[in-house]
Amino acid sequence: MATDPICGMYVDERTSELRLYRDNRAYYFCGSGCLAAFQDPRRELVRLRLQLALGAVATAAILLLTYAIHPTGGDWILAALGTAVQIGLGAPFYRGTWDAVRSRTGNMDVLIAVGTTAAYAYSLAVVVAPGRLPPSLYFDASAAILTLILAGNYLERQVRGRASSVIDRLRELLPAQAHVLQGATELDRPVDSLQPGERVRVRPGERFPADGTVVQGQSEVSEALLTGEAVPRPVAPGSRILAGSVNGTGSLDVDATTVGEDTFLAHIGELVSDAELNRVPLQQLADRIAGAFVPFVLSLALVAATAWALLGHADAPTTVLIFVAVVITACPCAFGLATPAALVVGTGRAAEEGILFRGQDAFERAAGAQVVLTDKTGTLTRGAPELIGLWPTAGVSEFQLLEAAAAVEAGSEHPLAQAVRTAARARGITPAEGVRSTTEPGRGVRGSWNGRALEVCRPEAGPEVERIPDPLREVADRLGWEGASWSIVRQDGQVMGLLAFSDEPAPSAAAAIRALQADGLEVVMVTGDGPEAAQRIANAVGIRDVRSRALPEDKLRFVREFQTQGRKVAFVGDGINDAAALSAADVGIAIGSGSDVAKDAGQILLLRSDPRGIPLALRIARRTVDKVRQNLTWALGYNAILLPIAAGALVFAFGFGVYQSLPFVGAIAMAISSTLVVTNSLSLGWIRIGDGIPQSVPGKE
């Protein structure tokens, strides 16, 4: 079953004729009113505003004629005004009822149409056939109910527009035109016509029309609206660019790699759109209730009215009011909106902070996290280690050692491999071509070069150290004591030497760990580095539990170890060797600078390489799930309390006179119920979530 993105009601895709395709996805609607509101929300607001103005004037006149002025022929004037309101304001609800009948489902329009028609039809019968029914007119009730409900709908649509504004802002980030380069010619073409592989020129101050790679020029690029990173990023040939980011002061030529719906910007919009249709596990009970809600309410209204007429001796006008009160008071929309309203706002708030939640249960998974297992390199460190030392064996020069290491590391994306290549370029070593190599996650890289087998390996265990020549073993011991990382370079199985690396903690890592611990989460470092190097970073950032020399299978084992204790695990990583643990964890958090494999494995993606995003993401998840729970509690509580009252719970204390006001009270309560759900969700946009997480850290201001 699909869900209506406007009211949240269930819709059967097999029978529904009301559907709309947008952004390569199908949306289904319970009624034409919801379809119109989704298709053109601004036009729908204008229509509602006009209807509301006319309805308010007509309803005021009806109330005046009913309670203050009693002219000759007043009943016929009331009937005329009541008919105008019932047709003019009730038409959308009748269309929605017809849509529900055709699709064999129930929606809110059915309850509104049936309830107001009952009051209106009884009143009209009294006027047309005087003396045959008790002379009570309820044109005021039907008109006021329709006006109040339209007022609630208008307010709700305004609030929903603000809640979904993130999608609109994202769509506005792309320019309308792209400056396409064809040889020496520059042509302006619509962005929609841009193809991968084409080269575009982006002038200072313009937005990039596609994801791509800089091929000429230097500048600074602001990605604040995409990743939340306020500081512009310097770019040069080879730098990657995201569509929608803003160019700084230099002109850039960019080769487009992904365009249109494939860009990173479009992916963010897709995730926010998904939130409108997502149903987290918390929603399942409410969905079951909502699915049978309309038939239940109509049955309850009939039973209550009939019971009071037969057993309580209620007269005909009171019986009509009992039926109207029950039908009008019910609010199934609150059930349907409870989850998507909160998820839309939560997803938007997270996107503004550079955090993407993927998957319908990502929020609930993240909200339940109790233990955070985190990788070290690139996650808690700057992710840009430096080669700080070369120790070749006898007969091998430093140049030869670095040349061999750079050759086999040429195709690796590991931060240590990048450090080797950077050091090689600094010494004038040209990267070797035609090297065949394979990466063994957590262990190193192996390959062949000039007919020789090469490998750069991490020290996996004691025996690795034992096979190092004595002079280098002393170096390895000293590097371990100093907390530096090191690797062994071998050629044809013979040790060529050692490489030493140093990577400093990220400036915000300590603040992120303190925030996680303040939130009651246990933090464990899981890294492939040796115990000394791991402990040095752990001490700097405030982590007490450290698991070192962890291979990919060890990281996976640690995740499952905590899960077997009944604890919910969040794993944070950025590399290929983290992918298995990211997938196995209750929630995987991938750092944006990491490998594509790690990004694909995580349910949460941090677009910035900033550890502060970890506690912020988990807090947003907890707040969003709290809002879902609050919304569901309200939806259940509202209907559980007010429906019995509408059905006659107050009659024993106040008599049937209470029904002179209950239909009006029910209409007001129903009109604001779904609005309160959306408003409660909207509060996610302004509540303080980052308390205790500094907005700036040393070296980042």
C-alpha positions as CSV (number, residue, x, y, z in Angstrom):
1,M,0.0,0.0,0.0
2,A,1.2,3.5,-0.9
3,T,0.7,6.5,1.3
4,D,-0.6,9.9,0.3
5,P,2.3,12.4,0.6
6,I,-0.2,15.2,1.7
7,C,-2.5,13.6,4.3
8,G,-0.6,10.3,4.9
9,M,-3.7,8.1,4.2
10,Y,-3.2,4.6,2.7
11,V,-3.8,4.3,-1.0
12,D,-4.1,1.1,-3.0
13,E,-1.8,1.5,-6.0
14,R,-3.7,-1.2,-7.9
15,T,-7.1,0.7,-7.8
16,S,-6.1,4.3,-7.5
17,E,-6.4,6.5,-10.6
18,L,-4.9,9.5,-8.8
19,R,-1.2,9.3,-9.3
20,L,1.6,11.7,-10.3
21,Y,5.1,11.0,-11.6
22,R,7.8,13.4,-10.3
23,D,11.5,13.0,-10.2
24,N,11.3,9.4,-11.5
25,R,8.9,8.2,-8.8
26,A,5.2,7.6,-8.6
27,Y,3.0,9.3,-5.9
28,Y,-0.5,8.1,-5.1
29,F,-3.3,10.2,-3.6
30,C,-6.5,9.5,-1.7
31,G,-8.4,12.4,-3.3
32,S,-8.1,15.0,-6.0
33,G,-7.6,17.7,-3.3
34,C,-4.4,16.1,-2.1
35,L,-3.3,15.7,-5.7
36,A,-3.9,19.4,-6.4
37,A,-2.1,20.4,-3.2
38,F,1.0,18.3,-4.2
39,Q,1.0,19.3,-7.8
40,D,0.8,23.0,-7.3
41,P,0.9,23.9,-3.6
42,R,0.9,27.7,-4.2
43,R,-2.2,27.6,-6.4
44,E,-3.9,25.4,-3.9
45,L,-3.2,27.9,-1.1
46,V,-4.7,30.7,-3.2
47,R,-7.8,28.6,-3.8
48,L,-8.1,27.8,-0.1
49,R,-7.6,31.4,0.8
50,L,-10.4,32.5,-1.5
51,Q,-12.8,29.7,-0.3
52,L,-12.0,30.5,3.3
53,A,-12.8,34.2,2.8
54,L,-16.1,33.5,1.1
55,G,-17.0,30.8,3.6
56,A,-16.2,33.1,6.6
57,V,-18.5,35.8,5.2
58,A,-21.4,33.4,4.5
59,T,-21.0,31.6,7.8
60,A,-21.0,34.9,9.7
61,A,-24.2,35.8,8.0
62,I,-25.7,32.4,8.9
63,L,-24.8,32.8,12.5
64,L,-26.2,36.3,12.6
65,L,-29.5,35.2,11.1
66,T,-29.6,32.2,13.4
67,Y,-28.9,33.8,16.8
68,A,-29.4,37.6,16.4
69,I,-31.7,38.6,13.5
70,H,-34.9,36.8,12.6
71,P,-36.4,38.4,9.4
72,T,-39.5,37.2,7.6
73,G,-38.5,34.3,5.5
74,G,-35.4,33.9,7.4
75,D,-35.4,30.1,7.2
76,W,-35.3,30.2,3.4
77,I,-32.5,32.8,3.5
78,L,-30.6,30.4,5.8
79,A,-31.3,27.5,3.4
80,A,-30.0,29.5,0.5
81,L,-26.8,30.6,2.3
82,G,-26.3,27.1,3.7
83,T,-26.7,25.5,0.3
84,A,-24.1,28.0,-1.2
85,V,-21.6,27.1,1.6
86,Q,-22.3,23.4,1.3
87,I,-21.8,23.4,-2.4
88,G,-19.0,26.0,-2.6
89,L,-16.9,24.8,0.4
90,G,-18.0,21.2,0.4
91,A,-17.3,20.5,-3.3
92,P,-13.6,19.4,-2.7
93,F,-14.8,17.0,0.0
94,Y,-17.4,15.5,-2.2
95,R,-14.9,15.0,-5.0
96,G,-12.6,13.4,-2.4
97,T,-15.4,11.1,-1.3
98,W,-16.1,10.1,-4.8
99,D,-12.4,9.3,-5.3
100,A,-12.5,7.2,-2.2
101,V,-15.5,5.3,-3.3
102,R,-13.9,4.6,-6.7
103,S,-10.7,3.4,-5.2
104,R,-12.6,1.5,-2.4
105,T,-10.6,3.2,0.4
106,G,-11.5,5.6,3.2
107,N,-10.2,9.1,3.6
108,M,-10.8,12.3,5.7
109,D,-13.1,13.7,2.9
110,V,-15.6,10.9,3.5
111,L,-16.0,11.8,7.2
112,I,-16.3,15.6,6.5
113,A,-18.7,15.1,3.6
114,V,-20.9,12.6,5.4
115,G,-21.0,14.6,8.7
116,T,-21.7,18.0,7.2
117,T,-24.2,16.6,4.7
118,A,-26.2,15.0,7.5
119,A,-26.6,18.3,9.4
120,Y,-27.3,20.2,6.1
121,A,-29.8,17.7,4.7
122,Y,-31.8,17.5,8.0
123,S,-32.0,21.3,8.1
124,L,-33.0,21.6,4.5
125,A,-35.7,18.9,5.0
126,V,-37.1,21.0,7.9
127,V,-37.4,24.1,5.7
128,V,-38.8,22.3,2.6
129,A,-41.3,20.1,4.5
130,P,-42.2,22.1,7.7
131,G,-44.1,20.3,10.4
132,R,-42.8,16.8,9.5
133,L,-39.6,17.0,11.5
134,P,-38.7,18.7,14.8
135,P,-38.1,22.3,13.7
136,S,-34.4,22.5,14.4
137,L,-32.0,24.1,11.9
138,Y,-28.3,23.3,11.8
139,F,-27.1,25.3,8.8
140,D,-24.9,27.1,11.2
141,A,-23.3,23.8,12.2
142,S,-22.6,22.5,8.7
143,A,-21.3,25.9,7.5
144,A,-19.1,26.5,10.5
145,I,-17.7,23.0,10.4
146,L,-16.7,23.4,6.7
147,T,-15.2,26.8,7.3
148,L,-13.3,25.7,10.4
149,I,-11.9,22.6,8.5
150,L,-10.8,24.8,5.6
151,A,-9.1,27.1,8.0
152,G,-7.2,24.1,9.5
153,N,-6.3,22.9,6.0
154,Y,-5.0,26.3,5.1
155,L,-2.9,26.5,8.2
156,E,-1.6,23.0,7.7
157,R,-0.7,23.6,4.1
158,Q,1.3,26.7,5.1
159,V,3.1,24.8,7.8
160,R,3.8,21.9,5.4
161,G,5.2,24.3,2.8
162,R,7.7,25.5,5.4
163,A,8.6,21.9,6.4
164,S,9.3,20.9,2.8
165,S,11.2,24.1,1.9
166,V,14.5,22.2,1.9
167,I,13.6,20.4,-1.4
168,D,12.6,23.7,-3.0
169,R,15.9,25.3,-1.9
170,L,17.9,22.4,-3.3
171,R,16.1,22.7,-6.7
172,E,17.0,26.3,-6.9
173,L,20.7,25.7,-6.5
174,L,21.3,24.7,-10.1
175,P,21.7,27.5,-12.6
176,A,19.4,27.6,-15.6
177,Q,22.2,27.8,-18.2
178,A,25.6,26.2,-18.6
179,H,28.6,27.7,-20.5
180,V,29.5,24.7,-22.6
181,L,33.0,24.7,-24.3
182,Q,33.2,23.2,-27.8
183,G,36.8,23.7,-28.8
184,A,37.4,27.5,-28.7
185,T,33.7,28.2,-28.8
186,E,31.6,28.8,-25.7
187,L,27.8,28.1,-26.0
188,D,25.1,28.8,-23.5
189,R,22.8,25.8,-23.2
190,P,20.1,24.8,-20.7
191,V,21.5,22.7,-17.9
192,D,18.9,20.0,-18.7
193,S,20.7,19.4,-22.0
194,L,24.2,18.9,-20.4
195,Q,25.8,15.5,-21.0
196,P,28.5,13.6,-19.1
197,G,31.9,14.3,-20.6
198,E,31.1,17.8,-21.8
199,R,33.4,20.6,-20.6
200,V,31.8,23.7,-19.0
201,R,33.2,27.1,-17.9
202,V,32.1,28.5,-14.6
203,R,32.8,32.1,-14.0
204,P,33.4,33.8,-10.6
205,G,30.3,33.9,-8.5
206,E,28.4,31.3,-10.6
207,R,27.0,28.0,-9.5
208,F,28.3,24.7,-10.9
209,P,25.8,23.0,-13.2
210,A,27.0,19.4,-12.7
211,D,29.3,17.3,-10.7
212,G,32.8,17.2,-12.3
213,T,36.5,17.6,-12.2
214,V,38.5,20.8,-12.6
215,V,40.7,20.7,-15.7
216,Q,41.9,24.3,-15.8
217,G,42.0,27.3,-13.4
218,Q,42.3,27.8,-9.7
219,S,39.7,29.2,-7.3
220,E,37.9,28.6,-4.0
221,V,34.5,26.9,-3.9
222,S,31.8,27.4,-1.4
223,E,29.8,24.2,-0.6
224,A,28.0,25.6,2.4
225,L,24.5,24.9,1.2
226,L,25.5,21.3,0.3
227,T,27.7,20.1,3.0
228,G,27.3,22.8,5.7
229,E,31.0,23.6,5.5
230,A,31.2,27.4,5.9
231,V,34.9,27.8,4.8
232,P,35.4,27.8,1.0
233,R,37.5,25.0,-0.3
234,P,40.5,25.8,-2.6
235,V,40.4,23.9,-5.9
236,A,42.8,23.4,-8.7
237,P,43.1,21.0,-11.7
238,G,42.1,17.5,-10.5
239,S,39.8,18.8,-7.8
240,R,36.3,17.3,-7.6
241,I,33.3,19.7,-7.8
242,L,29.7,19.3,-6.7
243,A,26.7,20.7,-8.7
244,G,25.1,23.6,-6.9
245,S,28.3,24.8,-5.1
246,V,29.4,28.4,-5.8
247,N,32.6,29.4,-7.5
248,G,34.9,32.0,-5.9
249,T,37.1,34.5,-7.6
250,G,38.7,32.5,-10.4
251,S,37.3,31.1,-13.7
252,L,37.3,27.3,-13.9
253,D,36.9,24.8,-16.7
254,V,35.2,21.7,-15.5
255,D,34.6,18.3,-17.1
256,A,31.1,17.2,-16.2
257,T,31.0,13.6,-14.8
258,T,27.4,13.4,-13.6
259,V,24.5,15.5,-14.6
260,G,20.8,16.0,-13.9
261,E,19.3,13.3,-11.7
262,D,22.6,11.6,-11.1
263,T,24.3,14.5,-9.3
264,F,25.0,14.6,-5.7
265,L,22.6,17.5,-5.3
266,A,19.8,15.5,-6.9
267,H,20.7,12.6,-4.5
268,I,20.1,14.9,-1.5
269,G,16.8,16.0,-2.9
270,E,15.8,12.3,-3.5
271,L,16.6,11.5,0.1
272,V,14.5,14.4,1.4
273,S,11.6,13.3,-0.9
274,D,11.9,9.7,0.3
275,A,11.2,11.0,3.8
276,E,7.7,12.1,2.7
277,L,6.8,8.4,2.0
278,N,8.8,6.6,4.6
279,R,7.1,4.5,7.3
280,V,9.4,3.7,10.2
281,P,8.6,0.6,12.3
282,L,7.1,2.9,14.9
283,Q,4.3,3.8,12.4
284,Q,3.1,0.2,11.9
285,L,0.5,0.2,14.6
286,A,-0.8,3.6,13.5
287,D,-1.0,2.4,9.9
288,R,-3.1,-0.6,10.9
289,I,-5.4,1.7,12.8
290,A,-5.6,4.3,10.0
291,G,-6.4,1.6,7.4
292,A,-9.7,0.7,9.2
293,F,-10.3,4.1,10.8
294,V,-12.9,5.6,8.4
295,P,-15.2,2.5,8.4
296,F,-14.8,2.3,12.2
297,V,-15.8,6.0,12.7
298,L,-18.9,5.7,10.5
299,S,-19.9,2.6,12.3
300,L,-19.4,4.2,15.7
301,A,-21.4,7.3,14.6
302,L,-24.3,5.1,13.5
303,V,-24.2,2.9,16.6
304,A,-24.0,5.9,18.9
305,A,-26.8,7.8,17.2
306,T,-29.1,4.8,17.1
307,A,-28.3,3.7,20.7
308,W,-29.1,7.2,22.1
309,A,-32.3,7.4,20.0
310,L,-33.6,4.0,21.1
311,L,-32.2,3.7,24.6
312,G,-31.7,7.3,25.6
313,H,-34.8,8.6,23.8
314,A,-32.9,11.3,22.0
315,D,-35.1,13.2,19.5
316,A,-34.4,13.4,15.8
317,P,-32.3,16.6,15.8
318,T,-30.2,15.3,18.7
319,T,-29.7,12.0,16.9
320,V,-28.4,13.9,13.8
321,L,-26.0,16.0,16.0
322,I,-24.7,12.8,17.7
323,F,-23.9,11.4,14.3
324,V,-22.3,14.6,13.1
325,A,-20.2,15.1,16.2
326,V,-18.7,11.6,16.0
327,V,-17.9,11.9,12.3
328,I,-16.5,15.4,12.5
329,T,-14.4,14.9,15.6
330,A,-12.4,12.0,14.2
331,C,-9.0,12.7,12.6
332,P,-7.3,9.9,10.7
333,C,-4.9,12.3,9.1
334,A,-3.0,12.6,12.3
335,F,-2.1,8.9,12.1
336,G,-0.9,9.2,8.6
337,L,1.1,12.4,9.1
338,A,2.8,11.4,12.3
339,T,5.9,9.8,10.7
340,P,6.4,11.6,7.3
341,A,5.9,15.0,8.8
342,A,8.7,14.4,11.3
343,L,11.0,12.6,8.8
344,V,10.7,15.4,6.2
345,V,11.7,18.1,8.8
346,G,14.4,15.8,10.4
347,T,15.9,14.9,7.0
348,G,15.9,18.6,6.0
349,R,17.5,19.7,9.2
350,A,20.2,17.0,8.8
351,A,20.8,18.0,5.2
352,E,21.4,21.6,6.3
353,E,24.0,20.3,8.7
354,G,25.7,18.2,6.0
355,I,24.2,14.9,7.2
356,L,22.3,12.5,5.0
357,F,20.1,9.7,6.3
358,R,19.5,6.8,3.9
359,G,16.8,4.1,4.3
360,Q,13.4,4.2,5.9
361,D,14.6,3.0,9.3
362,A,17.9,4.9,9.4
363,F,16.5,7.4,11.9
364,E,15.1,4.8,14.3
365,R,18.3,2.7,14.0
366,A,20.5,5.7,14.8
367,A,18.2,6.8,17.7
368,G,18.7,3.5,19.4
369,A,22.5,3.5,19.3
370,Q,24.2,2.7,22.6
371,V,27.8,2.0,21.6
372,V,29.8,3.9,19.0
373,L,32.7,1.9,17.4
374,T,34.9,4.2,15.4
375,D,37.8,3.8,13.1
376,K,40.9,6.0,13.7
377,T,42.6,7.1,10.4
378,G,40.5,9.6,8.5
379,T,37.7,9.4,11.1
380,L,39.3,10.7,14.3
381,T,42.5,12.0,12.6
382,R,43.0,14.6,9.9
383,G,43.0,11.8,7.4
384,A,46.1,13.2,5.7
385,P,49.0,11.2,7.2
386,E,52.6,12.3,6.3
387,L,55.5,10.1,5.6
388,I,57.9,11.0,8.3
389,G,60.7,8.5,7.8
390,L,62.4,6.0,5.5
391,W,64.7,3.2,6.8
392,P,66.1,1.1,4.0
393,T,68.0,-2.1,4.5
394,A,71.7,-2.4,3.6
395,G,72.2,-2.1,-0.2
396,V,68.9,-0.2,-0.7
397,S,68.8,3.6,-1.1
398,E,66.0,5.8,0.3
399,F,65.2,6.7,-3.4
400,Q,64.8,3.0,-4.3
401,L,62.7,2.3,-1.3
402,L,60.3,5.1,-1.9
403,E,60.2,4.4,-5.7
404,A,59.2,0.8,-5.1
405,A,56.6,1.8,-2.5
406,A,55.1,4.5,-4.7
407,A,54.9,2.1,-7.6
408,V,52.8,-0.5,-5.8
409,E,50.7,2.1,-4.0
410,A,49.9,4.0,-7.3
411,G,46.3,2.7,-7.5
412,S,45.4,2.6,-3.8
413,E,43.1,5.2,-2.2
414,H,44.2,4.5,1.3
415,P,45.5,7.6,3.2
416,L,48.9,6.0,3.7
417,A,49.2,5.3,0.0
418,Q,48.4,9.0,-0.7
419,A,51.1,10.0,1.8
420,V,53.6,7.7,-0.1
421,R,52.7,9.2,-3.5
422,T,53.0,12.8,-2.1
423,A,56.4,12.1,-0.7
424,A,57.5,10.5,-3.9
425,R,56.4,13.5,-6.0
426,A,58.3,15.8,-3.6
427,R,61.5,13.9,-4.3
428,G,61.0,14.0,-8.1
429,I,59.9,10.4,-8.4
430,T,57.5,9.9,-11.4
431,P,54.7,7.5,-10.7
432,A,55.3,4.2,-12.4
433,E,53.0,3.0,-15.2
434,G,51.6,-0.4,-15.9
435,V,51.8,-1.6,-12.3
436,R,49.4,-4.4,-11.4
437,S,48.4,-4.3,-7.8
438,T,45.7,-5.5,-5.5
439,T,44.6,-4.1,-2.1
440,E,44.1,-6.4,0.8
441,P,42.0,-4.4,3.2
442,G,43.6,-4.1,6.6
443,R,46.8,-5.7,5.4
444,G,48.4,-3.7,2.6
445,V,49.0,-3.7,-1.1
446,R,50.7,-6.3,-3.3
447,G,51.7,-6.1,-6.9
448,S,54.4,-6.6,-9.6
449,W,56.7,-4.0,-11.1
450,N,59.6,-4.6,-13.5
451,G,59.0,-8.3,-13.2
452,R,59.4,-8.3,-9.4
453,A,56.8,-8.9,-6.7
454,L,56.3,-5.9,-4.4
455,E,54.3,-5.5,-1.3
456,V,53.7,-2.8,1.3
457,C,52.3,-4.4,4.4
458,R,51.1,-3.4,7.8
459,P,52.6,-5.2,10.8
460,E,49.8,-7.6,11.4
461,A,51.2,-9.6,14.3
462,G,54.4,-10.5,16.2
463,P,55.8,-12.9,13.5
464,E,55.9,-10.0,11.0
465,V,58.2,-8.1,13.3
466,E,60.4,-11.2,13.9
467,R,61.1,-11.4,10.1
468,I,62.5,-7.8,10.1
469,P,66.4,-7.5,10.2
470,D,67.7,-6.6,13.6
471,P,68.7,-3.0,12.8
472,L,65.1,-2.3,11.5
473,R,63.5,-4.2,14.4
474,E,65.0,-1.6,16.8
475,V,63.6,1.2,14.6
476,A,60.2,-0.6,14.6
477,D,60.2,-0.8,18.4
478,R,61.1,2.9,18.7
479,L,58.4,3.9,16.3
480,G,55.9,1.9,18.3
481,W,56.9,3.5,21.5
482,E,56.5,7.0,19.9
483,G,53.0,6.1,18.6
484,A,53.9,6.3,14.9
485,S,52.4,4.0,12.3
486,W,54.8,2.0,10.0
487,S,54.7,-0.3,7.1
488,I,57.1,-2.9,5.7
489,V,58.2,-2.8,2.0
490,R,59.3,-6.1,0.5
491,Q,60.6,-7.1,-3.0
492,D,60.4,-10.7,-3.9
493,G,59.8,-11.6,-0.3
494,Q,62.9,-9.7,0.9
495,V,62.6,-6.7,3.2
496,M,63.6,-3.4,1.5
497,G,62.9,-1.2,4.5
498,L,60.4,0.5,6.7
499,L,58.1,3.5,6.1
500,A,56.9,5.6,9.1
501,F,53.8,7.7,9.1
502,S,52.2,10.2,11.4
503,D,48.6,11.4,11.4
504,E,47.4,14.0,14.0
505,P,44.0,14.0,15.6
506,A,41.3,16.0,13.8
507,P,40.9,19.4,15.6
508,S,37.3,18.6,16.5
509,A,37.7,14.9,17.5
510,A,38.0,15.5,21.2
511,A,34.9,17.7,21.3
512,A,33.0,15.1,19.3
513,I,34.0,12.3,21.7
514,R,33.1,14.4,24.8
515,A,29.6,15.1,23.2
516,L,29.0,11.4,22.6
517,Q,30.0,10.5,26.1
518,A,27.9,13.3,27.5
519,D,24.9,11.8,25.7
520,G,25.5,8.5,27.5
521,L,27.1,6.6,24.6
522,E,30.1,4.3,25.1
523,V,32.9,5.1,22.5
524,V,35.3,2.4,21.4
525,M,38.2,2.9,18.9
526,V,38.7,0.1,16.5
527,T,41.8,0.4,14.3
528,G,44.3,-1.5,12.3
529,D,47.2,0.4,13.7
530,G,49.4,-0.9,16.4
531,P,48.6,-0.4,20.1
532,E,51.0,2.5,20.6
533,A,49.8,4.5,17.6
534,A,46.2,3.8,18.5
535,Q,46.6,4.7,22.2
536,R,48.3,8.0,21.3
537,I,45.3,9.2,19.4
538,A,42.9,7.7,21.9
539,N,44.6,9.6,24.7
540,A,44.4,12.8,22.7
541,V,40.7,12.6,22.0
542,G,39.5,11.0,25.3
543,I,38.7,7.4,24.4
544,R,39.4,4.7,27.0
545,D,38.5,1.5,25.2
546,V,40.9,0.8,22.3
547,R,41.0,-2.3,20.0
548,S,44.2,-2.2,17.9
549,R,45.6,-4.3,15.0
550,A,42.0,-4.9,13.9
551,L,41.6,-6.4,10.4
552,P,38.3,-6.0,8.6
553,E,37.0,-9.4,10.0
554,D,38.0,-8.2,13.5
555,K,36.0,-5.0,13.2
556,L,33.0,-7.1,12.1
557,R,33.6,-9.4,15.0
558,F,33.7,-6.5,17.5
559,V,30.4,-5.2,16.1
560,R,28.7,-8.6,16.6
561,E,30.3,-9.0,20.0
562,F,28.5,-5.9,21.3
563,Q,25.3,-6.9,19.5
564,T,25.3,-10.3,21.2
565,Q,25.3,-8.4,24.5
566,G,21.9,-6.9,23.4
567,R,23.4,-3.5,22.6
568,K,22.7,-1.3,19.6
569,V,25.9,-0.5,17.7
570,A,26.8,2.5,15.6
571,F,30.0,2.0,13.5
572,V,31.9,5.0,12.1
573,G,34.3,4.5,9.3
574,D,35.7,5.9,6.0
575,G,37.6,3.1,4.2
576,I,37.1,-0.1,2.2
577,N,38.2,-2.1,5.3
578,D,35.3,-0.6,7.2
579,A,32.5,-1.6,4.7
580,A,31.7,-4.9,6.4
581,A,31.4,-3.4,9.8
582,L,29.4,-0.5,8.5
583,S,26.9,-2.9,6.9
584,A,26.7,-5.2,10.0
585,A,26.2,-2.4,12.6
586,D,22.8,-1.4,13.6
587,V,23.6,1.9,12.0
588,G,26.7,2.6,9.8
589,I,28.0,6.2,9.7
590,A,30.3,6.9,6.7
591,I,32.6,9.9,6.6
592,G,32.1,11.9,3.4
593,S,35.8,12.0,2.5
594,G,36.0,8.2,2.6
595,S,35.8,5.6,-0.2
596,D,32.7,5.1,-2.3
597,V,32.4,1.6,-0.8
598,A,32.2,2.9,2.7
599,K,29.7,5.6,1.7
600,D,27.4,3.0,0.0
601,A,27.6,0.8,3.1
602,G,26.5,3.4,5.7
603,Q,22.9,4.4,6.6
604,I,24.2,7.9,7.5
605,L,26.6,9.9,5.4
606,L,28.6,12.8,6.9
607,L,29.3,15.1,4.0
608,R,32.0,16.9,6.0
609,S,35.1,15.2,7.3
610,D,34.3,16.5,10.7
611,P,33.8,14.1,13.7
612,R,31.4,16.6,15.3
613,G,28.9,15.3,12.7
614,I,28.7,12.0,14.6
615,P,27.1,13.2,17.8
616,L,25.0,15.7,15.8
617,A,23.6,13.0,13.5
618,L,22.7,10.8,16.4
619,R,21.0,13.7,18.2
620,I,19.0,14.6,15.2
621,A,17.9,11.0,14.9
622,R,16.9,10.9,18.6
623,R,15.0,14.1,18.3
624,T,13.2,13.1,15.1
625,V,12.1,9.7,16.6
626,D,11.0,11.5,19.7
627,K,8.8,13.7,17.5
628,V,7.4,10.7,15.7
629,R,6.5,9.2,19.1
630,Q,4.9,12.4,20.3
631,N,2.9,12.7,17.0
632,L,1.7,9.1,17.3
633,T,0.8,9.6,21.0
634,W,-1.2,12.7,20.1
635,A,-3.0,10.9,17.3
636,L,-3.9,7.9,19.4
637,G,-4.7,10.0,22.5
638,Y,-6.8,12.6,20.6
639,N,-9.0,10.0,19.0
640,A,-9.2,7.8,22.1
641,I,-10.4,10.6,24.3
642,L,-12.5,12.8,22.0
643,L,-14.4,10.0,20.1
644,P,-16.0,8.6,23.3
645,I,-16.9,12.2,24.3
646,A,-18.5,12.8,20.8
647,A,-20.3,9.5,21.1
648,G,-22.0,10.6,24.3
649,A,-19.7,10.1,27.3
650,L,-20.7,13.6,28.6
651,V,-24.5,13.0,28.3
652,F,-24.6,11.4,31.7
653,A,-23.3,14.6,33.3
654,F,-24.7,17.4,31.1
655,G,-27.6,15.8,29.2
656,F,-28.2,16.1,25.5
657,G,-27.8,19.8,25.6
658,V,-24.0,19.2,25.2
659,Y,-24.6,18.4,21.5
660,Q,-25.5,22.1,20.8
661,S,-21.8,22.7,21.0
662,L,-20.0,19.4,20.5
663,P,-20.1,19.5,16.6
664,F,-18.4,22.9,16.7
665,V,-15.9,21.8,19.3
666,G,-15.2,18.6,17.3
667,A,-14.7,20.6,14.1
668,I,-12.2,22.9,15.7
669,A,-10.3,20.0,17.4
670,M,-10.2,18.0,14.1
671,A,-9.1,21.1,12.1
672,I,-6.2,21.7,14.4
673,S,-5.2,18.1,15.1
674,S,-3.2,17.4,12.0
675,T,-1.9,20.9,12.1
676,L,-0.5,20.3,15.5
677,V,1.3,17.2,14.3
678,V,3.0,19.1,11.5
679,T,3.8,22.0,13.8
680,N,5.3,19.7,16.4
681,S,7.4,18.2,13.6
682,L,8.4,21.6,12.3
683,S,9.9,22.5,15.7
684,L,12.8,20.2,14.8
685,G,13.9,23.0,12.5
686,W,14.5,25.4,15.4
687,I,15.2,23.4,18.5
688,R,18.8,23.5,19.8
689,I,20.5,20.2,18.9
690,G,24.1,21.2,18.9
691,D,24.4,22.2,22.6
692,G,27.8,21.1,24.0
693,I,29.2,20.6,20.5
694,P,31.4,23.7,19.7
695,Q,30.7,25.4,16.4
696,S,34.4,26.1,15.9
697,V,37.6,24.4,17.0
698,P,41.2,25.5,17.0
699,G,42.7,25.7,13.6
700,K,39.3,25.7,11.9
701,E,38.1,29.2,12.4
